[in-house]
Amino acid sequence: MAKATIDGTEYDTDTMSEEAKGQLQNVVFCDRKIADMKNEAAIIQTARNAYALNLSKLLENGDDKG
């Protein structure tokens, strides 16, 4: 007997209609995808910051003359 809390109300998923279960699966999928995308954005931001720091160091050392 699985439970799902939606808008502050707990529901037993075993008693949900097939359509409701499908929508719940869609919500869960979207929540996971959003979490994955936030993690990916954090990784990209960290890489961007490292590149920007490296660029600043290169420019400070006069390595901008190509």
Z-matrix of the N, CA and C atoms (Angstrom, degrees):
N
C 1 1.463
C 2 1.529 1 108.17
N 3 1.319 2 116.83 1 100.37
C 4 1.453 3 122.58 2 178.67
C 5 1.523 4 109.76 3 -87.02
N 6 1.317 5 114.14 4 149.01
C 7 1.464 6 120.78 5 179.35
C 8 1.519 7 109.20 6 -117.72
N 9 1.310 8 115.81 7 149.06
C 10 1.456 9 122.65 8 174.62
C 11 1.524 10 107.57 9 -137.01
N 12 1.331 11 116.23 10 133.10
C 13 1.457 12 120.67 11 177.56
C 14 1.524 13 108.52 12 -102.20
N 15 1.320 14 115.18 13 121.57
C 16 1.455 15 121.74 14 -177.69
C 17 1.520 16 108.14 15 -129.59
N 18 1.333 17 115.19 16 121.81
C 19 1.457 18 121.30 17 -178.84
C 20 1.529 19 111.67 18 52.95
N 21 1.341 20 115.78 19 38.78
C 22 1.458 21 120.87 20 176.18
C 23 1.522 22 115.68 21 82.71
N 24 1.313 23 117.11 22 -0.34
C 25 1.464 24 121.26 23 179.59
C 26 1.520 25 108.90 24 -112.32
N 27 1.341 26 116.07 25 133.41
C 28 1.457 27 120.89 26 179.11
C 29 1.527 28 110.37 27 -88.99
N 30 1.327 29 115.09 28 133.24
C 31 1.463 30 121.39 29 -179.44
C 32 1.524 31 109.73 30 -123.13
N 33 1.309 32 116.16 31 146.23
C 34 1.458 33 123.13 32 173.34
C 35 1.524 34 106.87 33 -87.56
N 36 1.323 35 116.70 34 115.61
C 37 1.461 36 119.43 35 -175.92
C 38 1.530 37 112.29 36 -67.52
N 39 1.328 38 116.72 37 -22.01
C 40 1.468 39 119.68 38 178.83
C 41 1.526 40 112.33 39 -66.17
N 42 1.328 41 116.57 40 -23.74
C 43 1.465 42 119.81 41 -178.51
C 44 1.533 43 112.51 42 -98.81
N 45 1.322 44 116.98 43 0.15
C 46 1.468 45 120.20 44 178.99
C 47 1.520 46 110.60 45 -75.03
N 48 1.322 47 114.96 46 151.27
C 49 1.468 48 119.61 47 173.41
C 50 1.529 49 108.63 48 -68.04
N 51 1.319 50 115.95 49 162.11
C 52 1.462 51 120.34 50 178.21
C 53 1.532 52 110.95 51 -60.40
N 54 1.315 53 115.60 52 -37.66
C 55 1.472 54 119.77 53 178.93
C 56 1.525 55 110.43 54 -64.29
N 57 1.338 56 116.99 55 -43.74
C 58 1.465 57 120.92 56 178.76
C 59 1.526 58 110.72 57 -64.09
N 60 1.339 59 116.87 58 -41.14
C 61 1.464 60 120.67 59 177.75
C 62 1.535 61 110.35 60 -61.69
N 63 1.322 62 116.03 61 -39.77
C 64 1.458 63 120.20 62 177.76
C 65 1.512 64 111.92 63 -63.00
N 66 1.316 65 116.19 64 -43.48
C 67 1.465 66 119.84 65 178.61
C 68 1.528 67 110.86 66 -65.82
N 69 1.325 68 116.58 67 -38.19
C 70 1.464 69 120.57 68 177.06
C 71 1.526 70 109.93 69 -61.99
N 72 1.320 71 116.92 70 -43.72
C 73 1.466 72 120.15 71 177.03
C 74 1.528 73 111.15 72 -60.49
N 75 1.319 74 116.79 73 -37.99
C 76 1.466 75 120.58 74 177.62
C 77 1.522 76 111.36 75 -64.45
N 78 1.318 77 116.24 76 -42.29
C 79 1.471 78 120.52 77 179.14
C 80 1.527 79 109.95 78 -63.80
N 81 1.323 80 116.67 79 -45.64
C 82 1.468 81 121.16 80 -179.86
C 83 1.529 82 110.11 81 -62.11
N 84 1.327 83 116.77 82 -43.86
C 85 1.462 84 120.59 83 177.97
C 86 1.523 85 110.80 84 -58.69
N 87 1.326 86 116.26 85 -46.45
C 88 1.469 87 120.66 86 -179.20
C 89 1.530 88 111.10 87 -64.22
N 90 1.325 89 116.95 88 -40.99
C 91 1.468 90 120.15 89 178.14
C 92 1.523 91 111.19 90 -61.25
N 93 1.336 92 116.47 91 -41.83
C 94 1.468 93 120.13 92 178.26
C 95 1.520 94 111.08 93 -65.92
N 96 1.316 95 116.14 94 -41.26
C 97 1.462 96 120.56 95 -179.76
C 98 1.531 97 110.50 96 -64.53
N 99 1.321 98 116.93 97 -41.70
C 100 1.467 99 120.77 98 177.67
C 101 1.522 100 109.97 99 -61.68
N 102 1.329 101 117.35 100 -44.10
C 103 1.466 102 120.97 101 178.79
C 104 1.527 103 110.68 102 -62.14
N 105 1.331 104 116.93 103 -42.89
C 106 1.466 105 120.81 104 177.82
C 107 1.520 106 111.13 105 -61.55
N 108 1.322 107 116.34 106 -42.46
C 109 1.460 108 120.34 107 -179.07
C 110 1.531 109 111.66 108 -67.68
N 111 1.328 110 117.04 109 -36.07
C 112 1.468 111 120.08 110 175.93
C 113 1.521 112 110.49 111 -64.76
N 114 1.337 113 116.65 112 -40.79
C 115 1.465 114 120.33 113 177.14
C 116 1.523 115 110.92 114 -63.95
N 117 1.318 116 116.40 115 -42.71
C 118 1.460 117 120.54 116 178.36
C 119 1.527 118 110.91 117 -63.42
N 120 1.318 119 117.20 118 -41.25
C 121 1.464 120 120.96 119 178.43
C 122 1.530 121 110.58 120 -62.95
N 123 1.323 122 117.70 121 -38.09
C 124 1.468 123 121.15 122 178.43
C 125 1.525 124 110.58 123 -65.17
N 126 1.326 125 116.87 124 -40.56
C 127 1.461 126 120.92 125 177.80
C 128 1.524 127 110.44 126 -64.01
N 129 1.322 128 116.81 127 -44.62
C 130 1.462 129 121.37 128 179.82
C 131 1.526 130 110.54 129 -64.36
N 132 1.324 131 117.52 130 -40.45
C 133 1.464 132 121.12 131 178.82
C 134 1.523 133 110.70 132 -63.77
N 135 1.334 134 116.91 133 -40.20
C 136 1.463 135 120.79 134 177.97
C 137 1.528 136 110.56 135 -63.08
N 138 1.327 137 116.79 136 -43.64
C 139 1.465 138 120.40 137 178.01
C 140 1.516 139 110.96 138 -63.94
N 141 1.307 140 117.03 139 -42.72
C 142 1.469 141 121.38 140 179.10
C 143 1.518 142 110.96 141 -59.86
N 144 1.333 143 116.31 142 -43.14
C 145 1.466 144 120.15 143 179.30
C 146 1.524 145 111.35 144 -63.35
N 147 1.333 146 116.98 145 -39.12
C 148 1.464 147 120.83 146 178.04
C 149 1.526 148 110.43 147 -65.09
N 150 1.333 149 116.97 148 -43.36
C 151 1.462 150 120.01 149 178.13
C 152 1.530 151 110.99 150 -62.42
N 153 1.313 152 117.22 151 -43.59
C 154 1.463 153 121.06 152 -179.54
C 155 1.525 154 110.76 153 -64.23
N 156 1.321 155 116.97 154 -40.16
C 157 1.470 156 120.56 155 178.09
C 158 1.521 157 110.04 156 -64.15
N 159 1.318 158 116.91 157 -44.56
C 160 1.462 159 121.05 158 178.36
C 161 1.526 160 110.69 159 -61.83
N 162 1.323 161 116.99 160 -42.31
C 163 1.460 162 121.00 161 177.39
C 164 1.520 163 110.97 162 -60.09
N 165 1.314 164 117.18 163 -45.33
C 166 1.468 165 121.09 164 179.27
C 167 1.521 166 110.93 165 -59.42
N 168 1.328 167 116.81 166 -43.00
C 169 1.464 168 120.48 167 179.35
C 170 1.519 169 111.27 168 -64.43
N 171 1.334 170 117.22 169 -41.29
C 172 1.458 171 120.56 170 177.66
C 173 1.519 172 111.40 171 -61.46
N 174 1.316 173 116.57 172 -43.63
C 175 1.463 174 120.69 173 -179.23
C 176 1.525 175 111.70 174 -67.59
N 177 1.324 176 117.14 175 -36.88
C 178 1.471 177 121.45 176 177.80
C 179 1.526 178 110.68 177 -64.13
N 180 1.328 179 117.48 178 -32.84
C 181 1.462 180 122.35 179 -177.88
C 182 1.520 181 112.73 180 -87.27
N 183 1.311 182 116.71 181 5.52
C 184 1.451 183 120.59 182 178.61
C 185 1.509 184 114.73 183 78.25
N 186 1.323 185 116.41 184 18.62
C 187 1.454 186 120.26 185 -178.99
C 188 1.520 187 112.08 186 -85.49
N 189 1.323 188 117.44 187 20.58
C 190 1.473 189 120.89 188 -177.91
C 191 1.526 190 111.25 189 -94.35
N 192 1.322 191 117.78 190 7.05
C 193 1.464 192 120.92 191 -175.23
C 194 1.535 193 112.75 192 -87.88
N 195 1.358 194 115.40 193 -3.79
C 196 1.445 195 122.80 194 175.06
C 197 1.466 196 115.81 195 55.59
